Amino acid sequence: MTSDRPVILVADDEASIRFVMAKALEESGHTIVQAESGTEALEILTSRALDAAFLDLRMPGHDGLTVLREARAKGVQCPIVIVTAQNTMDNAIEAMKQGAFDYVTKPFNIDELRVIAARALEMSRMSTDLHRLQQEVRERYEPGVALVGSSAAMQEIYKTVGRVANNEATVLIQGESGTGKDLLAKVLHYHSSRWTSPFVAVNCSAIPRELLESELFGHERGAFTGATDQRAGKFQQAEDGTLLLDEIGDMPLDLQTKLLRVLQEREVTRLGGSETVPVNCRILAATNRPLDIAVQQGQFREDLFFRLNVVPVRVPPLRERRSDIPALIDFFLEKINREMGTKIEAISASAREQLCQYDWPGNVRELENSLIRSAVLASGPTLMPRDLALTSEPAPKLANGGNFDTLLNERLSELLRGCAPGSEADLYANVIEMVERPLIAMTLEKTSGNQLQAAALLGINRNTLRKKITALGINPRGSTTGGSASGGSPNDPDKQ
């Protein structure tokens, strides 16, 4: 409702009719706004909040049906009642088709008018309450809350959610463990038209093979030992809603065949039964495995992959969106204080920097768990570096500010893209040589060619080092700028 006194528009080109209607409705405790033409009525409807409206069918400018149609097209949701002296079947049908709340004929009874107004306002209240409930539920999974971040990668994900949330396309969510694939699935569900129906998730890797089929498709009584009753599977439990097949890459091949049939036919057969049961749910799938490679290795059905991979979405690891870490820290600390009763008021700049530089192999899940541990065990209201318990050193930075792990991963990805499955590229040897050559050369340069010291720094035997120097064609003098590999030198350990 707009206020304690509901606001109702009365639009009629006859001043006497407006006066009678306005007086009757004002006596019922309502605030009345008047319009004497269809053009004026449409302007009021689309420019201010109203709780209900009464529109005369015949008015100058726009007639009542035109006003109704254009108001609905512009998103006006308040109940609109059409009032007319032309009591024809066509008018009544057309008014209801255009979305009118009710249809009143002149001359009308004042009490009837008040009853219709009361019903319209009750509908308006219920619509407002429903909208508020929808917002409360959706806010739990709003991308800016459940999926925190404003990086370019996350912005692309938000755009994808907006494009596909309200259609039935199957979405394949891929990403490392802990990146938030399940939260993205919930965002898709709660922003879809199916949001009032169940969201059901099943982890295909956490359920033993012999139970997974029953979990997905259900079973009949007596289908196996312990099956004392008929049970609906996840597909039926998600009726009219969304089913998330989490870790789909770990599903056994024989079950993949049965799943493909269900996706194609939209019906399941319970384990131990013969009757087919139609199902109606949207399918989302998630995995931390590259399914295209699993297909090449014969570990995943190609036809099922194509069926699932209609809309692919990759959730990036946290190390690829470090700019989001500060916002995630603030979000999780507020959540931890609220849910666990901790009293963390701030985080020091050095502690925040340490968290931002850490590589987070466990991604967002690891960040949240680390902050929970730190908040619970903190010695004061401000998190300090000593309160953090990170499991490894921060990822090394390159001279240009880049991240070594990211650069290495990009280089390895380039090498892999150039290799076809089944080819003899000797990839392992090439990568090892690519790393060993500069490492040994720089170590020799650091020790001025002293192979005993270089071997100690590298943690290998001196004879192993000498063999690698020969095999890799490295200058044993420790110069990275060239020079002869023969001849004596005061720094040559063989000459000392």
C-alpha positions as CSV (number, residue, x, y, z in Angstrom):
1,M,0.0,0.0,0.0
2,T,1.2,3.5,-0.8
3,S,0.3,4.9,2.7
4,D,-2.1,4.4,5.7
5,R,-4.8,5.9,3.4
6,P,-4.9,4.0,0.1
7,V,-4.7,6.3,-3.0
8,I,-7.4,5.6,-5.7
9,L,-7.6,7.3,-9.1
10,V,-11.1,8.2,-10.4
11,A,-11.1,9.1,-14.1
12,D,-14.4,10.2,-15.8
13,D,-15.2,13.0,-18.1
14,E,-18.4,13.8,-16.3
15,A,-17.8,16.0,-13.2
16,S,-20.9,14.8,-11.4
17,I,-19.9,11.1,-11.7
18,R,-16.4,11.9,-10.4
19,F,-17.9,13.8,-7.5
20,V,-20.2,11.0,-6.4
21,M,-17.5,8.3,-6.7
22,A,-14.8,10.5,-5.0
23,K,-17.2,11.3,-2.1
24,A,-18.2,7.7,-1.5
25,L,-14.6,6.5,-1.6
26,E,-13.3,9.3,0.6
27,E,-16.0,8.4,3.3
28,S,-14.5,4.9,3.3
29,G,-11.1,6.4,4.3
30,H,-9.4,6.6,0.9
31,T,-7.4,9.4,-0.7
32,I,-8.8,10.3,-4.2
33,V,-7.0,11.6,-7.2
34,Q,-9.2,12.7,-10.1
35,A,-8.7,12.9,-13.9
36,E,-11.2,14.1,-16.5
37,S,-9.6,12.6,-19.6
38,G,-7.9,9.4,-20.7
39,T,-4.7,11.2,-21.4
40,E,-4.6,12.7,-17.9
41,A,-5.4,9.4,-16.3
42,L,-2.6,7.6,-18.2
43,E,-0.1,10.2,-17.1
44,I,-1.2,9.8,-13.4
45,L,-1.1,6.0,-13.6
46,T,2.4,6.0,-14.9
47,S,3.9,8.8,-12.8
48,R,2.9,8.0,-9.3
49,A,2.1,5.1,-7.0
50,L,-1.6,4.2,-6.8
51,D,-3.4,1.4,-4.9
52,A,-6.4,1.2,-7.3
53,A,-8.0,3.0,-10.2
54,F,-11.5,3.4,-11.7
55,L,-11.5,4.3,-15.4
56,D,-14.5,5.4,-17.5
57,L,-14.7,3.5,-20.8
58,R,-15.5,6.6,-22.9
59,M,-13.2,9.6,-22.2
60,P,-11.6,12.2,-24.4
61,G,-8.0,11.7,-25.4
62,H,-7.8,7.9,-24.7
63,D,-10.6,5.6,-23.9
64,G,-10.5,3.5,-20.7
65,L,-9.4,0.3,-22.5
66,T,-6.5,2.1,-24.2
67,V,-5.4,3.6,-20.9
68,L,-5.6,0.1,-19.3
69,R,-3.6,-1.5,-22.1
70,E,-0.9,1.1,-22.2
71,A,-0.6,1.3,-18.4
72,R,-0.1,-2.5,-18.2
73,A,2.4,-2.3,-21.0
74,K,4.4,0.2,-18.9
75,G,4.4,-2.0,-15.9
76,V,1.5,-0.5,-13.8
77,Q,0.3,-3.3,-11.5
78,C,-2.4,-1.7,-9.4
79,P,-6.0,-3.1,-9.8
80,I,-7.9,-1.2,-12.5
81,V,-11.7,-1.2,-12.7
82,I,-13.5,-0.2,-15.9
83,V,-16.7,1.8,-15.5
84,T,-19.2,2.3,-18.4
85,A,-22.8,2.9,-19.3
86,Q,-22.3,0.7,-22.4
87,N,-23.1,-2.7,-20.9
88,T,-22.1,-4.9,-23.8
89,M,-20.6,-8.4,-23.9
90,D,-17.7,-7.2,-26.1
91,N,-16.8,-4.4,-23.7
92,A,-16.8,-6.8,-20.7
93,I,-14.7,-9.5,-22.4
94,E,-12.2,-7.0,-23.8
95,A,-11.8,-5.3,-20.4
96,M,-11.0,-8.6,-18.7
97,K,-8.7,-9.6,-21.5
98,Q,-6.7,-6.4,-21.1
99,G,-6.2,-7.1,-17.4
100,A,-9.0,-5.2,-15.7
101,F,-9.7,-6.2,-12.1
102,D,-13.5,-5.8,-12.5
103,Y,-16.1,-4.2,-14.8
104,V,-18.8,-1.9,-13.4
105,T,-21.9,-0.6,-15.3
106,K,-23.7,2.7,-14.8
107,P,-25.8,3.5,-12.9
108,F,-24.0,1.8,-10.1
109,N,-24.9,1.3,-6.5
110,I,-22.6,3.2,-4.0
111,D,-22.3,0.2,-1.7
112,E,-21.4,-2.0,-4.7
113,L,-18.7,0.6,-5.6
114,R,-17.3,0.5,-2.0
115,V,-17.2,-3.4,-2.0
116,I,-15.4,-3.5,-5.3
117,A,-12.9,-0.9,-4.0
118,A,-12.3,-2.9,-0.9
119,R,-11.7,-6.1,-2.9
120,A,-9.3,-4.2,-5.2
121,L,-7.4,-2.8,-2.3
122,E,-7.2,-6.2,-0.7
123,M,-5.7,-7.6,-3.9
124,S,-3.3,-4.7,-4.0
125,R,-2.2,-5.5,-0.4
126,M,-1.7,-9.2,-1.3
127,S,0.3,-8.3,-4.4
128,T,2.5,-6.0,-2.4
129,D,3.1,-8.7,0.3
130,L,3.9,-11.3,-2.4
131,H,6.3,-8.9,-4.1
132,R,8.0,-8.3,-0.7
133,L,8.3,-12.0,-0.1
134,Q,9.8,-12.5,-3.5
135,Q,12.4,-9.8,-2.9
136,E,13.3,-11.2,0.5
137,V,13.9,-14.7,-0.9
138,R,15.7,-13.4,-3.9
139,E,18.0,-11.1,-1.9
140,R,19.5,-14.2,-0.3
141,Y,20.8,-15.2,-3.6
142,E,21.3,-11.8,-5.3
143,P,24.5,-11.9,-7.4
144,G,25.9,-8.9,-5.6
145,V,25.5,-10.8,-2.3
146,A,25.8,-14.6,-2.8
147,L,28.3,-14.1,-5.6
148,V,30.4,-11.2,-4.4
149,G,32.6,-9.3,-6.8
150,S,32.7,-6.6,-9.5
151,S,35.7,-7.9,-11.6
152,A,35.3,-8.3,-15.3
153,A,35.0,-12.0,-15.0
154,M,32.1,-11.8,-12.5
155,Q,30.4,-9.1,-14.5
156,E,30.3,-11.5,-17.5
157,I,28.7,-14.1,-15.2
158,Y,26.0,-11.7,-14.0
159,K,25.2,-10.9,-17.6
160,T,24.8,-14.5,-18.4
161,V,22.5,-15.0,-15.5
162,G,20.4,-12.2,-16.8
163,R,20.2,-13.7,-20.2
164,V,19.3,-17.3,-19.3
165,A,17.6,-17.1,-15.9
166,N,14.1,-17.0,-17.4
167,N,14.4,-19.6,-20.1
168,E,14.7,-23.4,-19.9
169,A,18.2,-23.7,-21.4
170,T,20.4,-26.3,-19.6
171,V,23.5,-24.6,-18.0
172,L,26.8,-26.3,-17.5
173,I,28.7,-24.6,-14.7
174,Q,32.5,-25.4,-14.6
175,G,35.2,-24.3,-12.3
176,E,37.6,-25.4,-9.6
177,S,36.3,-26.7,-6.2
178,G,35.3,-23.9,-3.9
179,T,34.7,-21.2,-6.5
180,G,30.9,-21.0,-5.8
181,K,29.4,-23.2,-8.5
182,D,26.5,-24.2,-6.3
183,L,25.8,-20.6,-5.4
184,L,25.6,-19.7,-9.0
185,A,23.1,-22.5,-9.6
186,K,20.9,-21.1,-6.8
187,V,21.2,-17.6,-8.3
188,L,19.9,-19.0,-11.6
189,H,17.0,-20.7,-9.9
190,Y,15.9,-17.8,-7.6
191,H,16.0,-15.4,-10.6
192,S,13.9,-17.7,-12.8
193,S,10.2,-18.1,-13.1
194,R,10.6,-21.4,-11.2
195,W,11.8,-19.7,-8.0
196,T,8.7,-20.6,-6.0
197,S,9.2,-24.4,-6.7
198,P,12.0,-26.6,-5.2
199,F,15.7,-26.2,-5.8
200,V,17.1,-29.7,-5.4
201,A,20.9,-30.5,-5.6
202,V,22.5,-34.0,-5.8
203,N,26.2,-34.6,-5.5
204,C,27.0,-37.3,-8.0
205,S,30.5,-37.9,-6.5
206,A,29.3,-38.2,-2.9
207,I,26.8,-41.0,-3.4
208,P,27.9,-44.6,-4.0
209,R,27.1,-46.0,-7.5
210,E,24.6,-48.5,-6.2
211,L,22.6,-45.8,-4.5
212,L,22.9,-43.0,-7.0
213,E,20.4,-44.4,-9.5
214,S,17.8,-44.7,-6.8
215,E,18.6,-41.2,-5.5
216,L,18.1,-39.7,-9.0
217,F,15.2,-41.7,-10.4
218,G,13.5,-43.1,-7.2
219,H,12.7,-46.8,-6.5
220,E,9.8,-49.1,-6.0
221,R,9.1,-51.1,-2.8
222,G,11.3,-54.2,-2.8
223,A,13.6,-52.9,-5.5
224,F,16.6,-53.8,-3.3
225,T,17.3,-54.8,0.3
226,G,16.0,-52.1,2.6
227,A,13.6,-50.6,0.0
228,T,10.5,-50.9,2.2
229,D,8.5,-48.1,0.5
230,Q,8.2,-46.5,-2.9
231,R,10.3,-43.4,-3.0
232,A,10.4,-40.5,-5.5
233,G,13.9,-39.5,-6.8
234,K,15.4,-36.1,-7.1
235,F,13.9,-35.5,-10.6
236,Q,10.4,-35.9,-9.1
237,Q,11.3,-33.9,-6.0
238,A,12.4,-31.0,-8.2
239,E,9.0,-30.9,-10.0
240,D,8.4,-27.5,-11.5
241,G,11.7,-26.3,-10.0
242,T,15.4,-26.8,-10.7
243,L,17.6,-29.8,-10.3
244,L,21.4,-29.3,-9.9
245,L,23.5,-32.3,-10.9
246,D,26.7,-31.4,-9.0
247,E,30.0,-33.0,-9.9
248,I,28.4,-34.5,-13.0
249,G,31.8,-35.5,-14.3
250,D,32.1,-38.2,-11.7
251,M,28.9,-40.0,-12.7
252,P,29.4,-43.6,-13.8
253,L,29.1,-44.2,-17.6
254,D,26.2,-46.6,-17.3
255,L,24.2,-44.0,-15.3
256,Q,25.2,-41.3,-17.9
257,T,23.2,-43.4,-20.5
258,K,20.1,-43.5,-18.3
259,L,20.5,-39.8,-17.5
260,L,20.7,-38.9,-21.2
261,R,17.4,-40.8,-21.8
262,V,15.7,-38.9,-19.0
263,L,16.9,-35.5,-20.4
264,Q,15.6,-36.5,-23.9
265,E,12.3,-38.1,-22.9
266,R,11.5,-35.9,-19.8
267,E,10.4,-39.0,-18.0
268,V,11.9,-41.4,-15.4
269,T,11.4,-45.0,-14.5
270,R,11.9,-45.8,-10.9
271,L,14.4,-48.5,-9.9
272,G,12.6,-51.8,-9.8
273,G,9.6,-50.5,-11.7
274,S,8.3,-50.4,-15.3
275,E,6.0,-47.4,-15.2
276,T,7.3,-44.1,-16.7
277,V,6.7,-40.9,-14.7
278,P,6.8,-37.6,-16.5
279,V,9.1,-34.9,-14.9
280,N,9.2,-31.2,-15.4
281,C,12.3,-29.5,-14.0
282,R,15.1,-27.3,-15.3
283,I,18.5,-29.0,-15.3
284,L,21.7,-27.4,-14.2
285,A,25.0,-29.3,-14.1
286,A,28.3,-28.4,-12.3
287,T,31.7,-30.0,-12.4
288,N,35.3,-29.2,-11.5
289,R,36.5,-31.6,-14.3
290,P,37.1,-30.4,-17.9
291,L,34.4,-32.5,-19.5
292,D,35.7,-32.1,-23.1
293,I,38.9,-33.8,-22.0
294,A,36.9,-36.5,-20.2
295,V,35.0,-37.1,-23.4
296,Q,38.3,-37.5,-25.3
297,Q,39.5,-40.0,-22.7
298,G,36.3,-42.0,-22.9
299,Q,35.2,-41.2,-19.4
300,F,32.2,-39.1,-20.3
301,R,29.6,-39.6,-23.0
302,E,29.9,-37.1,-25.8
303,D,26.2,-37.0,-26.5
304,L,25.5,-36.2,-22.8
305,F,28.2,-33.5,-22.8
306,F,26.5,-31.8,-25.8
307,R,23.1,-32.1,-24.1
308,L,24.4,-30.4,-20.9
309,N,26.7,-27.9,-22.5
310,V,23.9,-25.7,-24.0
311,V,25.0,-22.6,-22.0
312,P,28.5,-23.1,-20.6
313,V,29.5,-20.9,-17.7
314,R,33.1,-20.9,-16.2
315,V,33.4,-19.6,-12.6
316,P,37.0,-18.3,-12.4
317,P,39.3,-19.3,-9.5
318,L,39.9,-16.6,-6.9
319,R,43.5,-16.1,-8.0
320,E,42.2,-14.9,-11.4
321,R,39.9,-12.2,-9.8
322,R,42.1,-10.9,-6.9
323,S,40.4,-7.5,-7.2
324,D,37.3,-9.1,-5.6
325,I,39.1,-10.3,-2.5
326,P,38.7,-7.1,-0.5
327,A,34.9,-7.1,-1.0
328,L,34.8,-10.8,-0.2
329,I,36.7,-10.2,3.1
330,D,34.3,-7.5,4.2
331,F,31.3,-9.6,3.2
332,F,32.4,-12.7,5.1
333,L,33.5,-10.8,8.2
334,E,30.0,-9.2,8.4
335,K,28.4,-12.6,7.9
336,I,30.6,-14.3,10.5
337,N,29.9,-11.6,13.1
338,R,26.2,-12.0,12.4
339,E,26.0,-15.7,12.4
340,M,28.7,-16.7,14.9
341,G,28.5,-13.8,17.4
342,T,32.1,-12.7,16.9
343,K,33.1,-9.0,17.3
344,I,35.5,-8.3,14.6
345,E,35.4,-4.6,13.8
346,A,38.2,-4.2,11.4
347,I,41.1,-5.8,9.6
348,S,44.6,-4.3,9.5
349,A,46.0,-3.1,6.2
350,S,48.9,-5.6,6.4
351,A,46.5,-8.5,7.2
352,R,44.3,-7.5,4.3
353,E,47.3,-7.3,1.9
354,Q,48.4,-10.7,3.0
355,L,45.0,-12.2,2.3
356,C,45.0,-10.4,-1.1
357,Q,48.4,-11.8,-2.1
358,Y,47.7,-15.4,-1.0
359,D,47.0,-17.8,-3.8
360,W,43.9,-19.4,-2.4
361,P,44.1,-23.0,-3.8
362,G,40.7,-23.7,-2.2
363,N,39.2,-20.5,-3.7
364,V,36.3,-18.7,-2.0
365,R,35.5,-21.6,0.3
366,E,39.0,-21.5,1.7
367,L,38.9,-17.8,2.2
368,E,35.6,-18.0,4.1
369,N,36.9,-20.9,6.3
370,S,40.2,-19.0,7.0
371,L,38.3,-15.9,8.1
372,I,36.0,-18.0,10.3
373,R,39.1,-19.5,12.0
374,S,40.8,-16.2,12.3
375,A,37.7,-14.4,13.7
376,V,37.0,-17.0,16.3
377,L,40.6,-17.2,17.5
378,A,41.5,-13.5,17.1
379,S,43.0,-11.8,20.2
380,G,41.2,-8.5,19.6
381,P,38.5,-6.7,17.6
382,T,41.0,-6.1,14.7
383,L,42.3,-8.9,12.6
384,M,46.1,-8.8,12.5
385,P,48.6,-10.8,10.4
386,R,49.3,-13.0,13.5
387,D,45.6,-14.0,13.5
388,L,45.8,-15.4,10.0
389,A,46.7,-19.1,9.6
390,L,47.4,-19.5,5.9
391,T,48.6,-22.9,4.8
392,S,51.3,-21.7,2.4
393,E,53.2,-18.6,1.3
394,P,51.6,-16.0,-0.9
395,A,52.0,-16.6,-4.6
396,P,55.3,-15.1,-5.9
397,K,55.1,-11.8,-7.9
398,L,57.0,-11.1,-11.1
399,A,59.0,-7.9,-11.6
400,N,56.2,-6.5,-13.7
401,G,53.6,-7.1,-11.0
402,G,52.2,-10.3,-12.5
403,N,51.7,-13.6,-10.8
404,F,54.1,-16.4,-11.5
405,D,51.5,-19.2,-11.2
406,T,49.2,-17.4,-13.5
407,L,51.9,-16.8,-16.1
408,L,53.0,-20.5,-15.8
409,N,49.5,-21.8,-16.2
410,E,49.0,-19.6,-19.3
411,R,52.2,-20.8,-20.9
412,L,51.4,-24.5,-20.2
413,S,47.9,-23.9,-21.6
414,E,49.5,-22.6,-24.8
415,L,51.7,-25.6,-25.1
416,L,48.8,-28.0,-24.5
417,R,46.6,-26.2,-27.1
418,G,49.3,-27.0,-29.7
419,C,49.3,-30.7,-28.9
420,A,46.7,-33.1,-30.5
421,P,45.7,-36.2,-28.5
422,G,47.7,-39.2,-29.6
423,S,50.6,-37.1,-30.9
424,E,54.2,-37.6,-29.7
425,A,55.0,-34.1,-28.6
426,D,57.3,-35.2,-25.7
427,L,55.6,-32.4,-23.8
428,Y,56.9,-33.4,-20.3
429,A,60.5,-33.3,-21.4
430,N,60.1,-30.0,-23.2
431,V,58.5,-28.3,-20.2
432,I,61.1,-29.7,-17.8
433,E,63.9,-28.5,-20.1
434,M,62.3,-25.1,-20.4
435,V,62.4,-24.6,-16.6
436,E,65.7,-26.5,-15.9
437,R,67.9,-24.6,-18.4
438,P,67.4,-21.0,-17.0
439,L,67.3,-22.3,-13.4
440,I,70.6,-24.0,-13.6
441,A,72.2,-21.2,-15.6
442,M,71.1,-18.5,-13.1
443,T,72.2,-20.6,-10.2
444,L,75.7,-21.1,-11.7
445,E,75.8,-17.3,-12.4
446,K,75.0,-16.7,-8.7
447,T,77.8,-19.0,-7.6
448,S,80.2,-17.6,-10.2
449,G,80.5,-21.0,-11.8
450,N,81.1,-23.0,-8.6
451,Q,79.4,-26.2,-9.2
452,L,79.7,-27.5,-5.7
453,Q,77.8,-24.5,-4.4
454,A,75.3,-24.6,-7.2
455,A,74.5,-28.2,-6.6
456,A,74.0,-27.5,-2.9
457,L,71.6,-24.6,-3.7
458,L,69.7,-26.8,-6.2
459,G,69.5,-29.7,-3.8
460,I,71.0,-32.2,-6.3
461,N,74.2,-34.2,-6.5
462,R,77.2,-32.6,-8.2
463,N,77.5,-35.4,-10.7
464,T,73.8,-34.9,-11.6
465,L,74.5,-31.2,-12.1
466,R,77.5,-31.9,-14.4
467,K,75.4,-34.2,-16.5
468,K,72.6,-31.7,-16.9
469,I,75.1,-28.9,-17.8
470,T,76.4,-31.1,-20.6
471,A,72.9,-32.3,-21.8
472,L,71.4,-28.8,-21.8
473,G,74.4,-27.1,-23.3
474,I,74.8,-24.7,-20.4
475,N,77.9,-22.6,-19.9
476,P,79.5,-24.0,-16.7
477,R,81.3,-20.7,-16.1
478,G,78.0,-19.3,-14.9
479,S,77.8,-16.6,-17.6
480,T,74.3,-16.1,-19.1
481,T,75.8,-13.9,-21.9
482,G,77.8,-16.6,-23.6
483,G,81.5,-17.5,-23.5
484,S,83.6,-20.6,-24.0
485,A,82.8,-23.8,-22.2
486,S,86.5,-24.9,-22.3
487,G,89.7,-23.6,-20.8
488,G,90.7,-23.0,-17.2
489,S,89.4,-20.4,-14.7
490,P,90.1,-19.6,-11.1
491,N,86.4,-20.3,-10.4
492,D,86.3,-23.7,-12.1
493,P,86.0,-26.2,-9.2
494,D,87.8,-28.8,-11.3
495,K,90.8,-26.5,-11.3
496,Q,90.7,-25.5,-7.7
